[in-house]
Structure formats: structure tokens, C-alpha cells
């Protein structure tokens, strides 16, 4: 690579989108798909839907080390193991 091909500045990335905004967008999208139908137990539904991919992703990023994953999540290892079993992640 010659000097004219070298980047002059570090790569610029857009600022991260806050998780709260992503959740709001997802919930709004969910409501738009309901087409006016009633819903109940939304809180429980969302928590159940979010917990599995959250735990799976944290496990992946911890190298599947349950001690590290439990610290990242702020839960005990026994709680994490129960959730792994509940969601059939292994």
C-alpha cells in the first residue's frame, strides 16, 4: 500500500444506539403487527422473549464460561444454570 492509499484518520463509527431506543422500536413494530388486536401479559412476553437471546449472547461473548457470564449478567451461577436449563441452551 502506498502513502496515497493509507487512511489518514481512524475509521469513524456511528455512535451506539441506546438499548432503550432499540426496545422502543421493537415494541412499536410489534404493536403495528397486531393490527388493533388486544394483547395482555406484554411484560411477561417481552421478558421471556428477551431473556433467551440475552443469555445465549452473553454466554457466547464469555467463551461459554458460566462464571464470567453470570458476572456479566449480575446473577448467581446457580440462577444462570437454571435459566440455561429453562431455555434449553445446552
N, C-alpha and C positions, 0 to 999 in steps of 0.2 A: 504494500500500500504506500503510495507516495504522499507527500505532505498535503497535496490538494484534496486527497480522498479522506484524510483523517478528520474525525469530527472535532469541531472547535469548542463545543460545550458538552457537558454531560447530558445524557438523554433526559428529556423532560417528561414526566408522567403526570397525568391529571391527578388532582387531589382525591384521596379516597372518599367514597360516598359513605356517609354515616349509616350504620346498620339500621337505625330507626327509620331513615328515609326508604331504604330497601324494603323494610317490613311494611311501611305505609303503602308503598307502590304495589306490593304483592297482595295486601288485603283489599285495596281498591280494585285491583284486577279481579280478585275472587268475587267481590260484590258485583262487578259488572257481568260476570258469567252467570250469576244467579237469576238474572232477568226478572227481578221482582219477587222471587220466591222467598218465603220466610226461612230463617235459619235460627237454630238455638245451639247452645253449648259451643259457641265460637271459640271462646278462650281455650277450652279443653282440646278442641280440634286443632287449633294452631300450635299449642304446646306439644301435642303428640306428633304433629307433622314436622315440627322443627327439631325436636329432640334427637330423633334418629340420625338425620344427616349431620347435626352438630357433633354428636358423639363420634360418628364414623370419621368425620373430617379431622377432629382433634386427635383421634387415635392414629390416623394416617400421619399427621404432622408431628406426632410424638414418637414416630417409629414403632407404633403399636406397643409402646411401653405404658402399661396401665398406671404406674406410679406417676409418671410425667403427665399423662393425660388427666388424671384426677386432680393434680395440682393446677393444670391449665384451666380446668373447668371449675375448680373451687369446691369439689365434692370429695368425699372419702373414697378410698379404693373399693370398699365394700359396696357403697352406693353405685359406683361406676360399674362394678361387676354385675350388680342386679339389673342395671339399665342395659348393659350389653346383652345379658341373657333375655331380658324382656323384649328387646328389639331384634333378637336373633342375629347379632352382628358377627358371631363366630360360629 
